[in-house]
Amino acid sequence: MSLIVYGIPNCDTVKKARTWLDRQGLAFTFHDYKKAGADAAKLASWCQAAGWDKVLNRAGTTFKKLPEADKADLDQQKAVALMAANPSCIKRPIVEHPGGLLVGFKEAEWAAALG
């Protein structure tokens, strides 16, 4: 099974997810947003698959610190641009796997999709 985990290495949720994958014996490739950036086309495809509202992390500090104008009147196009410019605004982790896409880390959901 080919897994790609997208995230930021020092994010606690990403650490938990990577530890869980290791415990399951599942190999994965890690894409670090801080080093490799976030691709707008990939973000758009995730938004199509999961909904931009799920992919955009509104609870994080980075999003909360954005100017009000950036947070107003959000739609998919604006959300994708915002996440591409500020990868910390992307829900973490995101996993691409042969069966689809996982957004965020919920152990039961991951076990069902990857087990």
N, C-alpha and C positions, 0 to 999 in steps of 0.2 A: 504494500500500500504506500503510495507516494503522498506524504503530507508536507505542506508548507505552513509554518507558523509565522505570522506577522505580528510584530510588537516592538516593545522597548525592553531591553534586557533587565533593567532594574525596577520594572513595574512588578509589584507584589503578585498581582493576578497572573501575569505572564510567568513568573517564577513558579507559582503553584501549578499552572498548566503544563509547563515543561517537565516538572518533577513527576506529575501524573503520567505524562506520555512515557517518560523513562521507566517508571514502575510497571507500565503495561508492556514494556519492551517494544514500543512503537518508535521506529526511526523517523526523523523529521529534519527538514531543512529550516533554519531560522532566518527570517528576513528582519533585520534591524532597521526600523524607520530612521533612527538617528544617523546611521551610517549610509544606508542605501536609499533613503527617501521614500516617498509615497507616490506612486504612479496614478495620475488622474484617471486614465482609462481603466485601470484595475479597480480604483475606488468606484467609478461609475458602474462597473459590472457587479460589484458587491452590492451597491445600492439597488440595482435592478433585481438582484436575487433575494436580498434580505430586507430591503426598504432603507432609505437613507436615514430615517429616524432611528433605526436600530444600529446602524453603522456609526453614526455621529455620537460621540461621547459628550453629552451636555453636562454631566456631573463633575467632570474634571476641572482642575484649577485653570488649565490653559484656556478652556472654553469660557469659563466664568470671567477671566481677565480680559477677554476680547472687547473691543469697543462695541457699544450697543448697536451701532449701525451694521456691524458685521453679523450680529445675532438676530437682527430684525428681518422679517419677511423671508424666512428660510424656505427654500425649495431644494429639490435634488441638485440642480446645477450649482446653486450657491453653496450648498453643503459640501459638494465634491471639491469645489475650489478652496473652501475653507480648510478642509482636511488635507488637501494637497499642500497647502501653504503652512499648515500647522499640524504635522502628523500626530502630535499628542492629543489632538481632538478626535482621533479614531478610536473607537471602542477596542479594547484589548482583552485577549488576543483575538486575532481572526485566523481561522485555519481553513485552508483549501484542502479538500480530500476528494478521492474519487467519487464519493456519493454526494458531494455538494460543499456547503459552507457552514462553518460554525462561527458564531459571533459571541464573544465573551466566553467565560469559563463556567460551565455548570456541569459538574461531574456526571450526573445521571444522563444528561443530554449527550455528553461526549462518549460515555460508555455505550449508549444505544447506537450512536452513529459510527463509532470506531471499533467497538468490541466485536 
